[in-house]
Amino acid sequence: MASTYLPDKRSAPDTGRPPPLPAAAGRTRRRVLHWLTAVGFQVPALVLFGTLVLLPMLFALYAAFFRWGGFGMPEDFIGGDNFTRLFQDPVFLGDLWRCLVLVGLSLLLQLPFALALAVALNQRIRGRAVYRMLFFAPYILSEAITGVLFSMIFAPDDGLADHLLGAVGLDGIGGQWFADPSTVMATLFLVMTWKYFGFHMMLYLAGLQSIPAELTEAALIDGAGPWQRFRSVTLPLLAPTLRISVFLSVIGSIQLFDLVWIVTAGGPDHHSETMAVTMFQYGFKRYQVGYASAISVVIFGISLVFALAYQRFVLRRDLEGATTTMRGGGS
């Protein structure tokens, strides 16, 4: 009997892995996984932002149209009366004027002072690291500590400032400081400058150190003096940093609250009050939360309009350069 040859039909070993997907299906799967991963990282941040920022902002806008004391839900709808009252309130109009004064003083005095120190500390001088640390140290202190400290320094007749002036024969210059309507804003601005100039100085130092030394050396070889080098080389290349510094300074002046509240609480007789302090007074002291919400909406509106206009007309070139660089890097 002839035997018949049968091929060995042993099956391939089972590795436990799924069969490979086609190339198109694999790309789709990877895209879906990347998208789900991105959403998974963003959802917690979006939930926190919506809960702690977006919803309170929308509720403040809603409450601004009610006469509401902060208890229960707003029910006494009064339309735009809070906003009408707001722009007829001499205290709030004074807040707007004081905001403009602080912005002007910051741009004309505080930022140039910080820039001058940054240029000086960018030179090769002995101990410049120590000077940088000392000048930046006030910014590290909290506003509460700064406020308490200067409340003691400028205490009427018994503060350190009056004692120092008396020791050098200038006791007639001292006086009420924060208690005098004619000197409170100047004294408050002095405290603000001491607190915040170090932050802007460090910004300028970072910008100065990013300027190639070859450009300054080339101008020096061409015979340019210190002022010419600063005006023609340093200042134009530092312009993006200056624009960011101005933006932060203006926004900070618009929203200034904690330092003023701790030092003067808006006094004497509203002469140092800011928009944020007025909002706090009405919302948490007088329980006129609807009116305080209207103030908060105006503060937000002013900040938003300024930010958009500044981005459109001042930061446009910087943003276009950043966008171009990002697109170029991805190509």
Secondary structure, 3 states (H helix, E strand, C coil): CCCCCCCCCCCCCCCCCCCCCCHHHHHHHHHHHHHHHHHHHHHHHHHHHHHHHHHHHHHHHHHCCEECCCCCCCCEECCCHHHHHHCCCHHHHHHHHHHHHHHHHHHHHHHHHHHHHHHHHCCCCCCHHHHHHHHHHHHHCCHHHHHHHHHHHCCCCCCHHHHHHHHCCCCCCCCCHHHCCCCHHHHHHHHHHHHHHHHHHHHHHHHHHCCCHHHHHHHHHCCCCHHHHHHHHHHHHHHHHHHHHHHHHHHHHHCCCHHHHHHCCCCCCCCCCCHHHHHHHHHHHCCCHHHHHHHHHHHHHHHHHHHHHHHHHCCHHHHHHHHHHHHHHHC
